[in-house]
Amino acid sequence: MRTLTSKEAEQIAAKLEAEIKEGRGHARALIRWQGRIVASYGIRRGSRETSHDYVPKQIFLTFRETLDLARCPLTKEGYFEILRQRGKLA
């Protein structure tokens, strides 16, 4: 079964221009829309690759949509449009 990697979690943060807050053993990606935090998720750090399968729920996407966001078919604008359609944006 496919899992979401830390590299993909970092790619999503970069694409969404998320603010990264470093912590012990992990970082927190804060996603803003019009200056307001609308979603956030943790990026685990470590010597081994750990699953980041919790990210889709925290950014209000399906697993497939999250992979598309990491791999480029889904754009930043497309992400915010999905949030708007799901009632997550004002």
C-alpha positions in Angstrom: 0.0 0.0 0.0 1.2 3.5 -0.9 2.0 5.9 1.9 2.7 9.6 2.0 6.4 10.4 2.6 8.1 13.3 4.4 9.5 14.5 1.1 6.0 14.7 -0.3 4.8 16.5 2.9 7.7 19.0 2.3 6.7 19.4 -1.4 3.2 20.3 -0.4 4.4 22.8 2.1 6.6 24.4 -0.5 3.8 24.5 -3.1 1.4 26.1 -0.7 4.0 28.5 0.6 3.4 27.3 4.1 5.1 28.8 7.0 7.4 26.3 8.6 7.8 26.2 12.4 10.7 24.0 13.5 10.3 21.9 16.6 12.1 18.9 18.3 12.0 16.0 15.8 9.4 17.6 13.6 8.3 20.8 11.9 4.8 22.3 11.6 3.6 23.6 8.3 1.1 26.4 8.6 -1.1 27.0 5.5 -2.5 30.5 5.2 -5.2 32.0 3.0 -5.6 35.8 3.1 -3.3 35.9 6.1 -5.3 33.5 8.2 -4.2 29.9 9.1 -6.7 27.6 7.4 -4.8 24.3 7.9 -1.6 22.9 9.5 0.2 19.6 9.7 3.4 18.1 11.1 6.4 17.0 9.1 8.3 14.3 11.0 12.1 14.4 10.9 14.3 11.4 11.5 16.8 9.0 10.1 14.0 6.6 8.8 11.2 7.4 6.4 8.0 7.6 8.4 4.5 7.6 7.1 2.7 11.0 6.8 -0.7 9.5 6.0 -2.3 11.8 8.6 -1.7 14.8 6.3 -4.7 14.5 4.0 -7.2 14.7 6.9 -5.3 17.7 8.4 -5.4 19.7 5.1 -9.0 18.6 4.2 -8.2 16.5 1.1 -8.5 12.9 0.1 -5.3 10.8 -0.1 -5.4 10.9 -3.9 -5.8 14.7 -3.9 -2.9 15.0 -1.5 -0.7 13.0 -3.8 -1.8 15.2 -6.7 -0.8 18.2 -4.7 2.6 16.8 -4.0 3.2 15.7 -7.6 1.9 18.7 -9.4 -1.4 18.0 -11.1 -3.2 19.9 -8.3 -2.1 23.6 -8.1 -2.1 25.9 -5.1 -5.2 27.7 -6.6 -6.9 24.3 -7.1 -6.3 23.4 -3.5 -7.9 26.6 -2.2 -10.8 26.1 -4.6 -11.4 22.6 -3.1 -11.3 24.2 0.4 -13.8 26.8 -0.7 -16.1 24.1 -2.2 -15.9 22.1 1.1 -16.8 25.2 3.2 -13.4 25.5 4.8 -12.8 29.1 3.6 -14.9 32.1 4.3 
